[in-house]
Amino acid sequence: MSEAGPTICLVAGEESGDQLGSELMKALNGRLGSNLRYCGVGGERMTALGLTSFFDMTDVSVMGLSAVLARLPLIVRRVYQTVDAVVAQDPSVLVIIDSPDFTHSVARRVRKRAPHIPIVGYVSPSVWAWRPGRAKRMSAHVDELLALLPFEPAVHKRLGGPRTHYVGHPLSENLERLRPSPGERSTVGADNRVLLVLPGSRGSEIKRLLSDFGDTVGLVKDKMPDVQVLLPAVPHLEDRIREGVSGWRYQPEIVTGLQAKNAAFRRAHAALAASGTVSLELALSGVPMVVAYRVDWFFRRLKELNRVLKLANIETFVLPNIILGKKAIPEFLDEEVKARVLADQLLPLLEDSPERNAQLSELERLDDLMRLPDGHSQRDAAADVVIEAMRK
């Protein structure tokens, strides 16, 4: 029997973290051997690779304020249970993966009780968008931070955050599902235009944007009756979306499921989207877009504070624009979100126009800007930093 290797603790809080964690485990096994011991919190992917999870990850995988409040006592217990277990295992490294409300609560307490354990954060909170003070506070309990976006290391350096390493974005390694095969996306023109409408993946986003997006679609269809409107809906919001679009003047075709969403991306000629990761998906798919967002009163106050402080030194809230370093994609926030304005920006993107061609030209730059050096994969780049943290 081979001698047991180092213990590595990984703590994730949702499905996307489980995916990142499993890929990291594969890379670590390839580099350090298969006799590593894994413990922490993970889902099906991580446990299938040998992680002993302290509890079922679904206990802390909740979205939305009401859902979090309903389960708050359990989540708090799971935080302290995780801290106790990590300290007892005394791993060579602790890797916290996304879900900052949960994972950083664990990391802060582990740092106080066992300051010798190196801590690596995987996925940076959006300190460049709001609450920039989190970056400096994070440096007290995160030794190394793995960033998915190429501009994040510079932002953390400017804000006094932890040492930050760009390790690539998962979307860059899954382009085949987003980009059309030959003939799948027709040349834009009359009788074949496809418009994607993406009002968000959270109930609050849907509530704030669906009416504006419906009015915008109506104005676009008035000018271009042939436009086919597709609305990919996340399954848990499908009923709410169907109810919300029932009053639209023109009904979109609602599609559900990841395969249907990817197929819609590969066919689309333009998109109207809520701000978020979906804008980066669209950009990498080569779909020109208009982005809109409305925030609630609390976050609007935070946004105003950010404008005063200018700490992050970023003048756009759209991910591809931040990466490109310019406002190539039209973006509208809060009171700027007006159906007529959005429609006027969308219409040129649905025909062979200078506006469409200019945006497509900018989107083509993203591959080079997001590419890792020396042909590294994301999981190998992440493993490099974790292994170095263990050695330190």
Secondary structure by P-SEA (a helix, b strand, c coil): cccccbbbbbbbccaaaaaaaaaaaaaaaaaccccccccccccaaaaaacccccccccccccccaaaaaaaaaaaaaaaaaaaaaaaaacccbbbbccccccaaaaaaaaaaacccbbbbbcccccccccccaaaaaaaacccbbbbcccaaaaaaaaaccccccccccccccccccccccccccccccccbbbbbbbccccaaaaaacaaaaaaaaaaaaaacccbbbbbbbcccaaaaaaaaaccccccccccccaaaaaaaaaacccccccccaaaaaaaaacccbbbbbcccaaaaaaaaaaaaacccccccccaaaaaaccccbbbbccccccaaaaaaaaaaaacccaaaaaaaaaaaaccccccccccccaaaaaaaaaaaaaac
